[in-house]
Amino acid sequence: MMKLQCPNCLFSDDIAESKIPENGGIAKCPKCGHRFPIKRQNDPVTSYDRFSAPTVTLETPKDAFSGQAAAAAEAAKTNPTITAVNKPTFHGEGGTLFGIHVVNILLTIITVGIYYFWGKVRVRKYLYSQTELMGDRFAYHGTGKELFIGWLKAIVIIGVGLFVIRILTTFVHPLLGMLIYPIILVFIPFAMVGAMRYRLSRTSWYGIRFSFRGLFKTAFAKYAVGLLLTAITLGVYYPFFYANMRHFWINNSYFGNTPFHYDGSGRDLLGKFILAIFLSMITLGIYWFWYKAMVQRYDWEHTAFSALHFKSTVTGGGLLGLTLVNLLLLIFTLGIAFPWVIIRTIRFQFAHLTLEGNIDFDKIKQDAQSAKATGEGLADFMNIDSGLF
């Protein structure tokens, strides 16, 4: 038996797994009529056509469920405007991740570094598969081969650029070596956009792929202008630069055919940013944790997906405590506790994150976008983090 729960009204019931089609289907809630995708418990995430998939109807009478789910379902029935509240759950364990890291390190040494890319995929697959939201877990579909080929392409691109600069400085003029800086400026947004496209295109939830549709030229323009204005204003423009880039990353991220939305403004952050710099100097940097917590809360509260809104309750004290404990774990275990640090950090963030609202899965269509791993390879080579696992 499997327990299914309607993400709209929280009605839940047990259903025989044999009643669920082999490739997944659409469940119809008997309380509110909401339709949502389902799959068998042990089946891999599929990318079936949600509108041609068979429908499974929960038919258990009302007295078959009780407790919080029953109360929420009854409330939804009497109050159509009720808002569902969901929290992400992380099931990963430090011991399991440690085992994966040990195997990855050994195989990377044996293969003279080549297995690194397959090991990276193993870690991502584990972390994604342990992340659950609204009754379904995320899945990562990237491969080590893709990352390896992307890295090779990135090496060629960087190598050609450096070779051209070397030729120019040797046979034309030494000052042309300064071209390395604008080339790096071009590489950074290219790597970030490429990595974001690849990682989101290889991520799915409820069998539906994510995607990133931002253009490299847009990222480059925003990045170059933002850096220039931040330098000219001695850092004062940074909150606007940050908000503009956040707007670019979030508003070009899609789940199926539906985009996310960010409406934050640098104007809201400017005063707090200047105050944070002043107080951080007085407190030897400690106050910066409170500023980072404020920015996290602000970012989540200004991010939405359709009718779904996010809320974070993270605090500066919580971030400071997390960082100090993680640092002590790494120091006293000589780095061995790194997998536990990752698990602790993810659980901390999820514990303070809430999703309020409903997702109408009937309006979300599969709209997967293709993406190559070249940008991911550049990001890995330049040690650029796109913000995902």
Buried (B, 14 or more C-beta within 10 A) or exposed (E): EBEBBBBBBBBBBEBEEEEBBEBBBBBBBBBBEBBBBBBBEEEEBBBBEBEEBEEBEBEBEBEEBEEEBBEBBBEBBEEEEBEBEBEBBBEBBBEBBBEBBEEBEEBBEEEEEEBBBBBBBBBBBBBBBBBBBBBBBBBBBBBBEBBBBBBEBBEEBBEEBEEEBEEBBEEEEEEBEEBEEEBEBBBBBBBBBBBBBBBBBBBBBBBBBBBBBBEBEEBBEBBBEBBEBBEEEEEBBBBBBBBBBBBBBBBBBBBBEBBBBBEBBBEEBBEBBBEBBEBBEEEEEEBBBBBBBBBBBBBBBBBBBBEBBBBBEBBBEBBBEBBEBBEEBBEEEEEEBBBBBBBBEBBBBBBBBBBBBBBBBEEBEBBBEEBBBBBBBBBBBBEBEBEBB
